[in-house]
Amino acid sequence: AYAQAAPYIGALCAETSGRASLTEVTGGVTVLLDAAEGQTYNLWGSRVSGLLATAREADFTDCQWTGTITDYTKSNAYLGGFYAKGEWGNGKLTVKNCTLSGTIEKPADNVDAWVGGLAASLTGSDQTMTIDGLTVDGMRITTGSNSASGGLLGYEWLNVRTTVTGVSVKGSTLNSPNARFGGLVYTGSGYWRVEKGTA
C-alpha cells in the first residue's frame, strides 16, 4: 500500500464493527506499507494485518498465518498477523487450534514497534482474550526500534481478561537488539491465566 493517510489493511477484511468468525483460513499474502518521505510521519495509527485489521469480536478456529508484513514508514503502525488492533469496549478475541509462522519487519528506529504475530494491540475497556491451542512455529519478527518492541504474540494487551491454554513456541526468532521487548507480549494489564505452555 502506498498511502497518504493512515490506512486499515487486512488481507481478508480491513474492518468490521460486529463479529468476524474465521475457520480454516490461511493468510499467506505479503503486505508492504510505504510512503513518500514527506508523508511518512502522517501514517500514525495504521492498522495492518495478515487476516483481519480490526473488529469488535473475532473468532479464529484452525487458522494459519504464513505471510509477511513489512512497514518501511517512520510512523507508529499496528502490525499483527491475525489481528492488528482491538479498541472497542467489551471486545472479544478467541483463538482455537491456530498456527503462526509468518514474518513481520519494522526497520524504523525512531518509534516503538507496535507488532505482534497474533494481535498487536488490545486497548478497549473490559476486553476478553481466549487462546485454546496456539502453535508459533518458524515465526520471525525483526524491528529496529530504539525504545520498545512487541513480541511473538503482541505489543500491548491492556484491560484484558486473558486465558491462555496450550501455547507452543518453537523455531521462532524475535530480533530487536536495541529495544525493550517481551518475548510473547511487551506489556499488558487485567487478569491473565496461563497454563500448559511450552517454549
C-alpha positions in Angstrom: 0.0 0.0 0.0 1.3 3.5 -0.9 -0.7 5.7 1.4 -1.2 9.4 2.2 -3.3 8.8 5.3 -3.4 6.1 8.0 -4.9 3.0 6.2 -6.7 -0.1 7.6 -5.3 -3.1 5.7 -6.5 -6.6 6.3 -5.6 -9.4 3.8 -9.1 -10.8 4.4 -11.0 -7.8 5.9 -10.0 -4.3 7.0 -12.7 -3.5 9.5 -16.0 -4.8 10.9 -17.9 -3.2 13.8 -19.6 -6.6 14.5 -18.3 -10.1 14.8 -16.0 -11.9 12.4 -15.7 -15.7 12.6 -12.9 -17.4 10.6 -12.5 -21.2 10.3 -9.7 -23.0 8.4 -8.4 -19.8 6.9 -4.8 -19.4 5.8 -3.3 -15.9 5.3 -0.2 -16.1 3.2 -0.1 -12.8 1.4 2.7 -10.2 1.5 1.8 -6.7 2.8 4.2 -3.8 2.3 3.4 -0.4 3.9 5.4 2.6 2.5 5.1 6.3 1.9 6.9 9.3 0.4 9.4 10.9 2.7 7.3 13.9 3.3 4.2 11.8 4.2 5.7 9.0 6.2 5.1 10.7 9.6 1.4 11.2 8.8 0.5 7.5 8.9 0.4 7.2 12.7 -2.1 4.6 13.8 -2.3 2.5 10.6 -3.7 -1.0 11.2 -2.1 -3.7 9.1 -2.9 -7.4 9.4 -2.4 -10.7 7.6 -6.1 -11.5 8.1 -8.3 -9.0 10.0 -7.3 -5.4 10.7 -9.9 -4.7 13.4 -13.3 -5.9 14.7 -15.4 -5.8 17.8 -15.4 -9.6 18.1 -13.2 -12.0 16.3 -13.0 -15.8 16.4 -10.2 -17.8 14.7 -10.5 -21.6 14.6 -8.0 -23.8 12.8 -6.4 -20.8 11.1 -2.9 -20.2 10.0 -0.8 -17.1 9.2 2.2 -17.7 7.0 2.5 -14.3 5.3 4.9 -11.3 5.5 4.2 -7.7 6.8 6.8 -5.1 6.2 6.5 -1.5 7.3 9.1 0.9 5.9 7.4 4.1 7.3 8.6 6.1 10.3 5.2 6.2 11.8 3.7 4.1 14.6 1.6 1.4 13.0 -0.2 -1.6 14.4 1.1 -4.7 12.7 -0.5 -8.1 13.6 -0.5 -11.5 11.9 -4.1 -12.4 12.7 -5.4 -9.1 14.1 -4.0 -5.6 14.2 -5.9 -3.7 16.9 -9.0 -4.0 19.1 -10.1 -0.9 20.8 -13.9 -1.3 21.5 -15.3 -1.8 24.9 -16.4 -5.4 25.6 -14.4 -6.7 22.7 -13.7 -10.4 22.4 -10.9 -12.3 20.7 -10.9 -16.1 20.6 -8.2 -18.3 19.1 -8.5 -22.1 18.9 -6.0 -24.6 17.4 -4.2 -22.0 15.2 -0.7 -21.6 13.9 1.6 -18.6 13.5 4.6 -18.9 11.1 4.7 -15.5 9.3 7.2 -12.7 9.2 6.9 -9.1 10.5 9.6 -6.4 9.8 9.6 -2.8 11.1 13.1 -1.3 10.4 12.4 2.3 11.7 14.4 3.2 14.8 12.6 6.4 15.8 9.3 4.8 17.0 8.0 1.9 19.2 7.4 -1.2 17.1 3.7 -2.0 17.7 4.0 -5.5 16.4 2.7 -9.0 17.3 2.2 -12.3 15.5 -1.3 -12.8 16.9 -2.7 -9.4 17.9 -0.6 -6.2 18.0 -2.9 -4.2 20.3 -5.9 -4.6 22.5 -6.8 -1.3 24.4 -10.5 -1.1 24.8 -12.2 -1.4 28.1 -13.2 -4.8 29.5 -11.9 -7.0 26.7 -11.7 -10.8 26.7 -9.0 -12.9 25.1 -9.2 -16.7 25.0 -6.4 -18.8 23.5 -7.0 -22.6 23.4 -4.3 -24.2 21.3 -1.8 -21.9 19.5 1.4 -23.0 17.8 4.1 -20.5 17.0 6.4 -22.3 14.6 9.1 -20.6 12.4 7.8 -17.1 13.0 10.2 -14.2 12.6 9.9 -10.6 13.9 12.6 -8.1 13.2 12.4 -4.5 14.5 14.8 -1.6 14.6 13.2 0.4 17.4 15.5 2.1 19.9 12.7 2.2 22.5 10.1 -0.7 22.7 9.0 -3.6 20.6 6.2 -6.2 20.7 6.8 -9.9 21.0 5.8 -13.0 19.1 2.2 -12.6 20.1 1.6 -8.9 20.7 2.7 -5.4 21.7 0.1 -4.3 24.3 -2.9 -6.2 25.7 -4.4 -3.7 28.2 -7.5 -4.1 30.4 -7.9 -7.7 29.0 -9.2 -10.8 30.8 -6.8 -13.3 29.2 -7.0 -17.1 29.4 -4.2 -19.0 27.6 -4.1 -22.8 27.3 -1.8 -24.9 25.2 0.7 -22.4 23.6 3.8 -23.9 21.9 6.7 -21.8 20.6 9.5 -23.4 18.5 11.9 -22.4 15.8 10.9 -18.8 16.0 13.0 -15.6 16.4 12.5 -12.1 17.8 15.3 -9.8 16.7 15.1 -6.4 18.4 18.6 -5.7 19.6 18.1 -2.0 20.7 14.6 -2.1 22.3 12.9 -3.2 25.4 10.6 -6.2 24.5 8.6 -9.1 25.8 9.2 -12.5 24.3 5.4 -13.0 23.8 3.8 -9.6 24.7 5.6 -6.4 25.6 3.1 -5.0 28.1 -0.3 -6.0 29.5 -2.8 -5.4 32.2 -6.0 -7.0 33.5 -6.4 -10.6 34.6 -4.2 -13.2 32.9 -4.3 -17.0 33.4 -1.7 -19.0 31.5 -1.3 -22.8 31.6 0.1 -25.7 29.5 2.6 -23.7 27.5 6.0 -24.8 26.1 8.8 -22.7 24.7 
